[in-house]
Amino acid sequence: MHHYSKNPAKIWVLMLVGVWLGGCAAGSTLQEVKAARGTGQTQEFKIPFEQIWSGLPDALERANLVVVEINKNDGYIMAQNPPSFMKSGENIVVFVQDMQQGRTLVEVISKNASSAMLSENSEKSILNSISVKMWDRYGGMPDSAIK
């Protein structure tokens, strides 16, 4: 005959694990982040669209992001910040809009991939990585401060 433990500590640990596992599924998806267009951090550059677009994949990789999808026709790049031991990871979409006259608007939206772990919003640091890449490549500084 097998007796099950009624140890309260074990019951609490099992309950916490269950809540944590349930929370892992409650994070954002890339499609949800894409649908949030207009809610992220933006920055306008005095650099033409084509030049911004060609430098973005490298800028995102420099920020240790994994590029998942590139869609030039719709003007976005999807990327992920992989999870680590203490962080849940992030789903990121970078929108690029040609503003004409050699100006380009870049918007970064970042959402947690999981609600169960510690997370951070990397929108400003990603825009900073893009700015650094554009400065290195073209000498073009952002026209406006990060909003």
C-alpha positions as CSV (number, residue, x, y, z in Angstrom):
1,M,0.0,0.0,0.0
2,H,1.4,3.4,-1.0
3,H,0.8,6.4,1.2
4,Y,0.8,9.9,-0.3
5,S,2.6,12.6,1.6
6,K,0.4,15.3,3.1
7,N,3.5,17.5,3.6
8,P,2.2,21.2,3.1
9,A,5.6,22.3,1.7
10,K,5.4,19.8,-1.1
11,I,1.8,20.8,-1.9
12,W,2.8,24.5,-2.1
13,V,5.7,23.7,-4.3
14,L,3.5,21.7,-6.7
15,M,0.9,24.5,-6.7
16,L,3.6,27.1,-7.5
17,V,5.0,24.9,-10.3
18,G,1.5,24.6,-11.7
19,V,0.9,28.4,-11.6
20,W,4.3,29.0,-13.2
21,L,3.6,26.5,-16.1
22,G,0.2,28.0,-16.6
23,G,1.8,31.5,-16.8
24,C,4.3,30.4,-19.5
25,A,1.4,30.0,-21.9
26,A,0.0,33.4,-21.1
27,G,2.7,35.4,-22.7
28,S,2.6,37.2,-26.1
29,T,2.9,35.7,-29.5
30,L,4.7,37.4,-32.4
31,Q,1.3,37.9,-34.1
32,E,-0.1,39.7,-31.0
33,V,3.0,42.0,-31.0
34,K,2.5,42.7,-34.7
35,A,-1.1,43.7,-34.0
36,A,0.1,46.2,-31.4
37,R,1.5,48.5,-34.1
38,G,1.3,52.1,-33.0
39,T,2.0,51.4,-29.3
40,G,5.8,51.0,-29.3
41,Q,8.8,53.3,-29.0
42,T,9.4,55.3,-32.2
43,Q,12.3,57.2,-33.7
44,E,12.6,59.1,-36.9
45,F,15.9,59.0,-38.9
46,K,17.3,61.4,-41.5
47,I,18.2,58.3,-43.5
48,P,16.3,56.9,-46.5
49,F,14.1,53.8,-46.1
50,E,16.3,51.5,-48.2
51,Q,19.4,52.3,-46.1
52,I,17.6,51.8,-42.8
53,W,16.0,48.5,-44.1
54,S,19.3,47.1,-45.3
55,G,21.0,47.7,-41.9
56,L,18.2,46.4,-39.7
57,P,19.0,42.7,-39.6
58,D,22.6,43.4,-38.6
59,A,21.5,45.9,-36.0
60,L,19.0,43.4,-34.5
61,E,21.7,40.6,-34.4
62,R,24.0,43.1,-32.7
63,A,21.4,43.4,-30.0
64,N,21.5,39.6,-29.6
65,L,18.1,39.1,-31.2
66,V,17.1,36.2,-33.4
67,V,15.4,37.4,-36.6
68,V,12.4,35.2,-37.3
69,E,10.7,36.9,-40.3
70,I,11.5,39.7,-42.7
71,N,8.6,41.2,-44.6
72,K,9.8,44.2,-46.7
73,N,6.4,44.6,-48.5
74,D,4.6,45.2,-45.2
75,G,7.6,47.0,-43.6
76,Y,8.3,44.8,-40.6
77,I,10.9,42.5,-39.1
78,M,9.9,40.0,-36.4
79,A,12.6,38.9,-33.9
80,Q,12.9,37.2,-30.6
81,N,15.0,37.7,-27.5
82,P,15.6,34.1,-26.4
83,P,14.7,33.2,-22.8
84,S,17.4,32.8,-20.2
85,F,17.4,31.3,-16.7
86,M,15.8,34.3,-15.1
87,K,14.1,36.0,-18.1
88,S,11.2,34.9,-20.2
89,G,12.4,36.2,-23.5
90,E,10.6,38.7,-25.7
91,N,8.7,38.8,-29.0
92,I,9.7,41.9,-30.9
93,V,8.4,43.5,-34.1
94,V,10.3,46.4,-35.8
95,F,8.1,48.5,-38.2
96,V,9.8,50.7,-40.8
97,Q,7.9,53.4,-42.6
98,D,9.2,55.6,-45.4
99,M,8.4,59.2,-44.5
100,Q,9.6,60.5,-47.8
101,Q,12.4,63.1,-48.4
102,G,15.0,60.8,-47.0
103,R,13.3,60.3,-43.6
104,T,12.3,57.0,-42.1
105,L,10.2,56.2,-39.0
106,V,11.2,53.1,-37.0
107,E,8.9,51.7,-34.4
108,V,9.9,48.9,-32.0
109,I,7.3,46.9,-30.1
110,S,8.4,44.3,-27.5
111,K,6.3,42.1,-25.4
112,N,7.1,39.3,-22.9
113,A,7.0,35.8,-24.3
114,S,5.9,34.6,-20.9
115,S,4.2,36.2,-18.0
116,A,5.7,33.8,-15.5
117,M,9.3,35.0,-15.3
118,L,11.1,38.2,-14.9
119,S,11.1,40.3,-18.0
120,E,12.2,43.7,-19.3
121,N,11.0,45.8,-22.1
122,S,13.8,46.3,-24.6
123,E,12.2,48.8,-27.0
124,K,14.6,51.6,-26.0
125,S,17.7,49.5,-26.1
126,I,16.8,48.0,-29.5
127,L,16.2,51.5,-30.9
128,N,19.6,52.5,-29.5
129,S,21.2,49.5,-31.2
130,I,19.6,50.6,-34.5
131,S,20.8,54.1,-34.0
132,V,24.4,53.0,-33.3
133,K,24.3,50.8,-36.4
134,M,23.0,53.6,-38.6
135,W,25.6,56.0,-37.2
136,D,28.4,53.5,-37.9
137,R,27.1,52.8,-41.4
138,Y,25.9,56.2,-42.7
139,G,26.7,58.8,-40.1
140,G,23.0,59.5,-39.6
141,M,21.7,60.5,-36.3
142,P,18.1,60.1,-35.3
143,D,16.0,63.3,-36.0
144,S,14.0,63.0,-32.8
145,A,14.4,61.6,-29.3
146,I,13.0,58.2,-28.5
147,K,9.3,58.7,-27.9
